[in-house]
Amino acid sequence: MSVRVHSGAIVGVDAVPIEVEVDLLRRLPGVCVVGLAAGAVRESAERVRSAIVAAGLEFPRKRVVVNLAPAGLRKDGAALDLPIAVGVLAAEGLVPEAGLEELLFVGELSLAGRTRAVRGAVALAHLARVTGRTLVLPTEMAAQAAAARDVNVLAADDLGSVIAHLRGERPLPSGAAWEGKARDRLVDLAEVRGQALARRALEIAAAGGHHVLLMGPPGCGKSMLARRFPTILPPLHEHEALDVTRIHGAAGLLSSDAGLIRERPFRAPHHSVSVAGMVGDRTLRPGEVSLAHQGVLFLDEATEFSRPAIEVLRGPLEDGVVQLTRAEGTVTYPAEVMLVMAANPCPCGMRGSATPCRCTDTEVLRYRRKLSGPILDRIDLHVELRPVPADQILGGAPGESSADVRDRVVSARRAQAARGQHAVNGRLERAELDRLASPEPEAAKLLGDAVHRLGLSGRATTRLLKVARTIADLEGAADVAPHHVAEALGFRPLAPVD
């Protein structure tokens, strides 16, 4: 009679339930693993055999058949070692089968029987909570899994301790959540001298969750500003921290002793990144846009990125998710990011600076067209930077600190939450925007005139109104006034050439 043990596998950024069925047949000894198992899973037979012997027990001298259900889902990695070992022992009668239904086992086994961490602790903890089971996993993962809240986590150092727990001899210890702490910031917005317009744009972007394009010659502070952008963002809420930790854990980017991620992610991929690196690869691991969920995706030298790598961001910027279809299957990743792009104004980079520009207008137009109209249409705030004078860099007063700016950003977001918004202004649906950001009559007339004069698309008009609503929130105003719309209009796209 077969024995059933519950486990889980990471698909994309989520954990899906896996049933490990083990049967012992009176045939020539051997191990047969079925159920669309990849190489690492099939190799578990030897790890499980050695681990059971290391625990002081004898591996069954029978044909061991292991079925991994659902059979149509590909299983990869070593996370099923522990549940397979438990299933073999229960089928042989070496541990009681009673009580296995309430447990969910995950973990890799060494040849000596020690447990080893696998990726996706938070996602697996969520699966255990949803299914109403207690999660049994390696001690290295216990603190991270316990951070998911409302889930029972048991920490196992080795297979022997799991056997003793199942026999009722020595209970496994419960995992204690380790709260992640925000690191001390090594950078501050106060270090940026001048560039008042760009600083204002970043403040608006942080308050409303808007996308930004910084364009200017080399050395004017584009990268410096972007890398200090996270310092003015509000802290992550509990559910946001769980989402971010789940995504990074599923991608295998967390150390085994990491707690919840408390800082908003900042991802800055190199301009050679591929489409797969941007949105997700063939193994269904998340790409850069998902790793930046609830944080910042910074594309420095944006015009040097490949056209496909930029264009693939259209959907995520609009919908906040990535729909990925690969040979391994189809998954949906969360991707609510604030995009910050930095670019030079021309191929030589000197247009707009004191150094003469060597580029023709045709070359500049061709260069700027590397960023397509649909992508630029999704950018809320377009800022043109000029070089800061040397005397201001060397002897000027420090700019306003990140802490002071962040206080205003947090106040603006609180105002949005007080209105009953379920998302920041930058992600409001049209119907909700009409209700919450209806402009005053004079502001509506100014907006209409601008749409007619500039030939703005429907998307650009909507985004313009969202920015105006955020500016009003920073001011503490209840309604969108004409000067809010006027300031928002100042951040519309730059002209192709000077």
C-alpha positions as CSV (number, residue, x, y, z in Angstrom):
1,M,0.0,0.0,0.0
2,S,1.4,3.4,-1.0
3,V,2.2,6.2,1.5
4,R,1.5,9.9,0.7
5,V,3.7,12.7,1.9
6,H,2.9,16.4,1.3
7,S,5.5,18.8,-0.1
8,G,5.8,21.9,-2.4
9,A,7.7,23.2,-5.4
10,I,8.5,26.7,-6.5
11,V,6.9,27.7,-9.9
12,G,7.8,31.3,-10.7
13,V,7.6,33.0,-7.4
14,D,4.8,30.9,-5.8
15,A,4.8,27.5,-4.2
16,V,2.5,24.8,-5.6
17,P,1.5,21.6,-3.7
18,I,3.3,18.4,-4.5
19,E,2.2,14.9,-3.3
20,V,5.0,12.4,-2.9
21,E,3.6,8.9,-3.2
22,V,5.9,6.0,-2.2
23,D,5.2,2.3,-2.7
24,L,7.5,-0.7,-2.0
25,L,7.2,-3.6,-4.4
26,R,8.6,-7.1,-4.0
27,R,10.8,-6.9,-7.0
28,L,14.5,-6.4,-7.7
29,P,15.8,-3.7,-5.4
30,G,16.0,-0.2,-7.0
31,V,14.5,3.2,-7.0
32,C,12.1,4.5,-9.7
33,V,11.1,8.2,-9.6
34,V,8.2,9.1,-11.9
35,G,6.1,12.2,-12.4
36,L,8.1,14.5,-14.8
37,A,11.1,14.6,-12.5
38,A,14.2,16.5,-13.7
39,G,17.7,15.2,-13.3
40,A,18.2,16.7,-9.8
41,V,15.1,15.0,-8.5
42,R,16.0,11.6,-10.0
43,E,19.4,11.9,-8.4
44,S,17.7,12.2,-5.0
45,A,17.5,8.4,-4.9
46,E,21.2,8.2,-4.0
47,R,21.0,11.1,-1.5
48,V,18.0,9.6,0.2
49,R,19.6,6.1,0.4
50,S,22.8,7.4,2.0
51,A,20.9,9.7,4.4
52,I,18.7,6.9,5.7
53,V,21.7,4.7,6.3
54,A,23.5,7.6,8.0
55,A,20.5,7.9,10.3
56,G,21.1,4.3,11.5
57,L,18.3,2.6,9.5
58,E,18.4,0.2,6.6
59,F,17.2,1.2,3.2
60,P,14.4,-1.2,2.0
61,R,15.6,-4.0,-0.2
62,K,12.7,-3.7,-2.5
63,R,11.7,-1.8,-5.6
64,V,10.9,1.7,-4.4
65,V,8.5,3.5,-6.6
66,V,8.2,7.3,-6.1
67,N,5.4,9.2,-7.8
68,L,5.4,13.0,-7.8
69,A,1.9,14.4,-8.4
70,P,0.7,16.2,-10.3
71,A,2.5,14.3,-13.0
72,G,2.1,17.0,-15.6
73,L,4.1,19.6,-13.6
74,R,7.9,19.5,-14.1
75,K,9.8,19.2,-10.8
76,D,13.3,20.4,-10.4
77,G,15.8,20.9,-7.6
78,A,16.6,19.0,-4.4
79,A,13.7,20.3,-2.3
80,L,11.9,16.9,-2.5
81,D,14.7,14.9,-0.8
82,L,13.2,15.1,2.7
83,P,9.6,14.2,1.7
84,I,10.9,11.3,-0.4
85,A,13.0,10.0,2.5
86,V,10.0,10.3,4.9
87,G,7.8,8.5,2.4
88,V,10.3,5.6,2.1
89,L,10.6,5.3,5.9
90,A,6.8,5.4,6.4
91,A,6.2,2.8,3.6
92,E,8.7,0.5,5.3
93,G,7.0,1.0,8.7
94,L,10.1,2.7,10.2
95,V,8.1,5.8,11.1
96,P,4.3,6.0,11.8
97,E,2.2,7.0,8.9
98,A,-0.3,8.7,11.2
99,G,0.1,12.4,11.4
100,L,1.8,12.8,8.0
101,E,-1.3,14.4,6.5
102,E,-0.9,17.5,8.8
103,L,2.8,18.1,7.8
104,L,4.4,19.6,4.7
105,F,8.1,18.5,4.2
106,V,10.7,20.4,2.2
107,G,14.5,20.2,2.1
108,E,17.6,18.8,0.5
109,L,19.6,16.0,2.2
110,S,23.3,15.5,2.3
111,L,24.8,12.1,2.1
112,A,25.4,12.3,5.9
113,G,21.7,13.0,6.5
114,R,22.0,16.7,7.2
115,T,19.4,19.0,5.9
116,R,20.3,21.8,3.4
117,A,18.3,25.0,2.6
118,V,16.5,25.4,-0.7
119,R,15.0,28.5,-2.3
120,G,11.5,29.9,-1.6
121,A,11.0,29.7,2.1
122,V,8.4,32.4,2.3
123,A,6.4,31.0,-0.6
124,L,6.5,27.6,0.9
125,A,5.3,29.0,4.2
126,H,2.4,30.6,2.4
127,L,1.5,27.3,0.9
128,A,1.6,25.6,4.3
129,R,-0.7,28.3,5.7
130,V,-3.2,28.0,2.8
131,T,-3.3,24.2,3.1
132,G,-3.5,24.3,6.9
133,R,-0.3,22.2,7.5
134,T,2.8,22.5,9.6
135,L,5.9,23.2,7.6
136,V,8.9,21.0,8.3
137,L,12.1,22.3,6.7
138,P,15.9,22.8,7.2
139,T,16.9,24.9,10.2
140,E,18.6,27.4,7.9
141,M,15.3,28.3,6.4
142,A,13.1,28.3,9.5
143,A,13.5,31.9,10.6
144,Q,12.8,33.2,7.1
145,A,9.7,31.0,6.7
146,A,8.4,31.9,10.2
147,A,8.5,35.6,9.1
148,A,5.4,34.8,6.9
149,R,3.2,34.8,10.0
150,D,0.3,32.6,11.0
151,V,2.1,29.4,10.0
152,N,3.6,26.7,12.2
153,V,7.3,26.0,11.2
154,L,9.4,23.2,12.6
155,A,13.2,23.3,12.1
156,A,15.1,20.1,11.3
157,D,18.9,19.8,11.4
158,D,19.0,16.3,9.9
159,L,16.9,13.4,8.9
160,G,17.5,11.7,12.3
161,S,15.7,14.6,14.1
162,V,12.7,14.3,11.7
163,I,12.5,10.5,12.4
164,A,12.6,11.2,16.2
165,H,9.8,13.8,15.9
166,L,7.6,11.4,13.8
167,R,8.1,8.6,16.4
168,G,7.2,11.0,19.2
169,E,10.6,10.7,20.8
170,R,11.9,14.2,20.5
171,P,9.8,17.1,19.1
172,L,11.3,19.4,16.5
173,P,11.9,23.0,17.7
174,S,9.7,25.7,16.3
175,G,11.2,28.3,14.0
176,A,11.3,31.8,15.3
177,A,10.9,34.7,12.9
178,W,13.9,36.9,12.5
179,E,12.8,40.4,11.6
180,G,14.9,41.9,8.9
181,K,16.3,45.4,9.6
182,A,16.8,48.2,7.2
183,R,20.5,48.9,6.6
184,D,22.0,52.3,7.4
185,R,21.8,54.5,4.4
186,L,25.3,55.3,3.0
187,V,23.9,57.9,0.6
188,D,21.6,60.9,1.1
189,L,19.8,63.3,-1.2
190,A,21.6,66.1,0.7
191,E,24.8,65.2,-1.2
192,V,23.2,66.4,-4.5
193,R,24.0,70.1,-5.1
194,G,21.7,72.0,-7.4
195,Q,19.3,70.2,-9.8
196,A,16.2,71.6,-8.0
197,L,13.9,70.5,-10.8
198,A,15.2,66.9,-10.8
199,R,14.9,66.7,-7.0
200,R,11.3,68.0,-7.3
201,A,10.6,65.4,-9.9
202,L,11.9,62.6,-7.7
203,E,9.8,63.8,-4.8
204,I,6.7,63.8,-6.9
205,A,7.6,60.3,-8.3
206,A,8.1,58.9,-4.8
207,A,4.8,60.4,-3.5
208,G,2.7,59.1,-6.4
209,G,4.6,56.1,-7.7
210,H,5.4,57.7,-11.1
211,H,8.0,56.9,-13.7
212,V,10.9,59.3,-14.4
213,L,13.2,60.0,-17.3
214,L,16.4,62.0,-16.5
215,M,18.1,63.4,-19.6
216,G,21.3,65.4,-19.5
217,P,25.0,65.4,-20.4
218,P,27.5,63.2,-18.6
219,G,28.4,64.3,-15.1
220,C,25.3,66.4,-14.4
221,G,24.1,64.0,-11.6
222,K,21.6,61.7,-13.3
223,S,23.0,58.5,-11.7
224,M,23.7,60.2,-8.4
225,L,20.0,61.3,-8.2
226,A,18.6,57.9,-9.2
227,R,20.7,56.0,-6.7
228,R,19.4,58.3,-3.9
229,F,15.8,57.9,-5.0
230,P,15.2,54.9,-2.6
231,T,16.2,57.0,0.3
232,I,13.1,59.2,0.0
233,L,10.6,56.3,-0.5
234,P,8.3,55.3,2.4
235,P,9.1,52.0,4.2
236,L,7.5,48.8,3.1
237,H,4.2,47.8,4.6
238,E,4.1,44.3,6.1
239,H,2.3,42.7,3.1
240,E,4.7,44.5,0.7
241,A,7.7,43.2,2.6
242,L,6.4,39.7,2.4
243,D,5.8,40.0,-1.4
244,V,9.3,41.3,-1.9
245,T,10.9,38.6,0.3
246,R,8.9,35.9,-1.5
247,I,10.1,37.1,-4.9
248,H,13.7,37.4,-3.9
249,G,13.6,34.1,-2.1
250,A,12.1,32.3,-5.1
251,A,14.9,33.8,-7.2
252,G,17.5,32.3,-4.8
253,L,18.8,35.8,-3.9
254,L,18.4,35.6,-0.1
255,S,20.9,34.2,2.3
256,S,19.6,31.4,4.5
257,D,19.6,33.6,7.6
258,A,17.8,36.6,6.0
259,G,14.6,37.9,7.6
260,L,12.0,40.0,5.8
261,I,13.3,42.5,3.4
262,R,12.5,45.9,4.9
263,E,14.0,48.1,2.2
264,R,12.4,48.9,-1.1
265,P,14.4,47.1,-3.9
266,F,16.7,49.0,-6.2
267,R,17.6,47.1,-9.4
268,A,20.1,48.6,-11.9
269,P,20.7,46.0,-14.6
270,H,23.5,46.5,-17.1
271,H,22.5,47.8,-20.5
272,S,23.5,44.4,-22.0
273,V,20.6,42.7,-20.2
274,S,18.5,40.4,-22.4
275,V,14.7,40.2,-22.6
276,A,14.9,37.0,-20.5
277,G,17.0,38.8,-17.9
278,M,14.5,41.7,-17.8
279,V,11.2,39.7,-17.4
280,G,12.1,36.1,-16.7
281,D,14.1,33.2,-18.1
282,R,13.1,29.7,-19.4
283,T,13.3,28.2,-15.9
284,L,10.5,30.7,-14.9
285,R,12.7,32.5,-12.5
286,P,11.8,36.2,-12.1
287,G,13.6,38.9,-14.1
288,E,14.8,42.4,-13.1
289,V,11.4,44.0,-13.4
290,S,9.9,41.6,-10.9
291,L,12.9,41.8,-8.6
292,A,12.2,45.5,-8.5
293,H,8.6,45.0,-7.4
294,Q,7.5,47.7,-4.9
295,G,10.8,49.4,-5.5
296,V,12.9,51.1,-8.3
297,L,14.1,49.8,-11.6
298,F,16.9,52.0,-12.8
299,L,18.0,51.9,-16.4
300,D,21.2,53.9,-16.7
301,E,22.2,54.9,-20.2
302,A,18.7,53.8,-21.3
303,T,19.4,54.4,-25.0
304,E,22.1,51.7,-24.9
305,F,19.7,49.0,-23.9
306,S,18.5,46.8,-26.7
307,R,15.1,47.8,-28.2
308,P,13.4,44.5,-27.3
309,A,14.6,44.7,-23.7
310,I,13.0,48.2,-23.3
311,E,9.8,47.4,-25.3
312,V,9.1,44.4,-23.1
313,L,8.5,46.8,-20.2
314,R,5.3,48.2,-21.9
315,G,3.0,45.7,-20.3
316,P,4.5,45.7,-16.8
317,L,4.6,49.5,-16.6
318,E,0.9,49.6,-17.5
319,D,-0.5,46.6,-15.7
320,G,2.0,46.0,-12.8
321,V,2.4,42.3,-13.7
322,V,4.5,40.2,-16.0
323,Q,2.8,37.5,-18.0
324,L,5.5,35.0,-18.9
325,T,5.1,32.0,-21.1
326,R,8.1,29.6,-21.6
327,A,8.5,25.9,-22.4
328,E,8.4,25.2,-18.6
329,G,4.9,26.7,-18.4
330,T,3.1,30.0,-17.9
331,V,3.4,32.2,-14.8
332,T,2.4,35.7,-13.6
333,Y,4.9,37.8,-11.7
334,P,4.1,40.9,-9.7
335,A,5.9,43.9,-11.2
336,E,4.7,47.2,-9.6
337,V,7.8,49.2,-10.1
338,M,8.9,52.9,-10.3
339,L,11.0,53.1,-13.5
340,V,13.8,55.6,-13.5
341,M,15.6,56.0,-16.8
342,A,18.8,58.1,-17.4
343,A,20.0,59.0,-20.9
344,N,22.4,61.4,-22.6
345,P,20.7,64.1,-24.8
346,C,22.7,63.1,-27.9
347,P,25.3,60.5,-29.1
348,C,28.3,62.6,-27.9
349,G,26.4,63.5,-24.8
350,M,27.4,67.2,-24.8
351,R,24.3,68.8,-26.1
352,G,23.1,71.4,-23.5
353,S,26.5,71.6,-21.9
354,A,29.4,74.1,-22.2
355,T,31.3,71.7,-24.4
356,P,30.2,72.1,-28.1
357,C,28.1,69.2,-29.4
358,R,29.4,67.5,-32.5
359,C,26.1,65.8,-33.4
360,T,23.8,66.9,-36.2
361,D,20.1,67.3,-35.6
362,T,19.5,64.1,-37.6
363,E,21.9,62.1,-35.4
364,V,20.2,63.4,-32.3
365,L,16.8,62.6,-33.6
366,R,17.9,59.1,-34.5
367,Y,19.5,58.6,-31.1
368,R,16.5,59.7,-29.1
369,R,14.2,57.5,-31.2
370,K,15.9,54.5,-29.6
371,L,13.3,55.2,-26.9
372,S,10.0,54.6,-28.7
373,G,6.9,56.7,-28.4
374,P,4.9,54.1,-26.5
375,I,7.6,53.8,-23.9
376,L,8.0,57.6,-23.5
377,D,4.2,57.9,-23.3
378,R,4.3,55.7,-20.2
379,I,6.9,58.0,-18.5
380,D,5.1,60.5,-16.2
381,L,8.0,62.9,-15.5
382,H,10.5,64.0,-18.1
383,V,13.4,66.1,-16.7
384,E,16.2,67.8,-18.6
385,L,19.3,68.4,-16.5
386,R,22.0,70.9,-17.0
387,P,25.5,70.7,-15.6
388,V,25.9,72.2,-12.1
389,P,28.5,75.0,-11.9
390,A,31.8,74.0,-10.3
391,D,31.5,76.7,-7.5
392,Q,28.1,75.3,-6.5
393,I,29.5,71.7,-6.4
394,L,32.6,72.7,-4.3
395,G,31.2,75.4,-2.1
396,G,27.5,75.3,-2.3
397,A,25.2,74.5,0.6
398,P,24.0,70.9,0.9
399,G,20.6,70.1,-0.5
400,E,17.6,69.1,1.6
401,S,18.1,65.8,3.3
402,S,16.4,62.5,2.3
403,A,14.7,62.4,5.7
404,D,13.0,65.7,5.2
405,V,11.8,64.9,1.7
406,R,10.7,61.4,2.8
407,D,8.5,63.0,5.5
408,R,6.6,64.9,2.8
409,V,6.3,61.8,0.7
410,V,4.9,59.8,3.5
411,S,2.4,62.5,4.3
412,A,1.2,62.6,0.6
413,R,0.8,58.8,0.6
414,R,-1.2,59.0,3.8
415,A,-3.5,61.5,2.2
416,Q,-4.0,59.0,-0.7
417,A,-4.8,56.2,1.8
418,A,-7.2,58.5,3.7
419,R,-9.2,58.9,0.5
420,G,-9.7,55.2,0.4
421,Q,-7.3,54.5,-2.5
422,H,-6.1,50.9,-3.0
423,A,-3.1,52.1,-5.0
424,V,-0.8,55.1,-5.3
425,N,-1.8,57.8,-7.7
426,G,0.4,56.5,-10.5
427,R,-1.5,53.2,-10.6
428,L,-5.1,54.5,-10.2
429,E,-7.7,53.1,-12.7
430,R,-9.5,55.6,-14.9
431,A,-12.8,55.4,-13.0
432,E,-11.1,55.9,-9.7
433,L,-9.1,58.8,-11.1
434,D,-12.2,60.6,-12.3
435,R,-13.6,60.3,-8.8
436,L,-10.5,61.3,-6.8
437,A,-8.7,63.7,-9.1
438,S,-11.5,65.7,-10.7
439,P,-9.8,69.1,-11.5
440,E,-11.3,72.4,-10.7
441,P,-13.0,74.1,-13.7
442,E,-10.1,76.4,-14.5
443,A,-7.7,73.5,-14.1
444,A,-9.8,71.3,-16.4
445,K,-9.8,74.1,-19.0
446,L,-6.0,74.4,-18.8
447,L,-5.7,70.6,-19.1
448,G,-8.0,70.6,-22.2
449,D,-6.0,73.4,-23.9
450,A,-2.8,71.5,-23.2
451,V,-4.2,68.3,-24.7
452,H,-5.3,70.2,-27.8
453,R,-2.1,72.2,-28.2
454,L,0.4,69.4,-27.5
455,G,-1.6,66.6,-29.1
456,L,-1.4,64.4,-26.0
457,S,-2.7,60.8,-26.2
458,G,-5.4,59.5,-23.9
459,R,-2.7,57.7,-21.9
460,A,-0.6,60.8,-21.6
461,T,-3.6,62.9,-20.5
462,T,-4.4,60.5,-17.8
463,R,-0.9,60.4,-16.6
464,L,-0.7,64.2,-16.6
465,L,-3.8,64.3,-14.3
466,K,-2.3,61.6,-12.0
467,V,0.9,63.8,-11.6
468,A,-1.2,66.8,-10.9
469,R,-3.1,64.9,-8.2
470,T,0.2,63.9,-6.6
471,I,1.4,67.5,-6.6
472,A,-1.8,68.5,-4.9
473,D,-1.2,65.8,-2.3
474,L,2.3,67.1,-1.6
475,E,0.7,70.5,-1.1
476,G,-2.0,69.1,1.1
477,A,-4.7,70.4,-1.2
478,A,-8.0,68.6,-1.5
479,D,-8.6,69.5,-5.2
480,V,-6.5,69.7,-8.3
481,A,-6.0,73.4,-9.0
482,P,-4.6,75.1,-12.1
483,H,-1.1,75.6,-10.7
484,H,-0.9,71.8,-10.1
485,V,-1.8,71.1,-13.7
486,A,0.7,73.7,-14.8
487,E,3.6,72.2,-12.9
488,A,2.6,68.7,-14.2
489,L,2.7,70.1,-17.7
490,G,6.3,71.2,-17.1
491,F,7.3,67.6,-16.9
492,R,6.0,66.6,-20.3
493,P,8.4,64.9,-22.8
494,L,11.4,66.8,-24.1
495,A,11.5,67.9,-27.7
496,P,13.5,65.5,-29.9
497,V,16.2,68.2,-30.5
498,D,17.2,71.5,-29.0
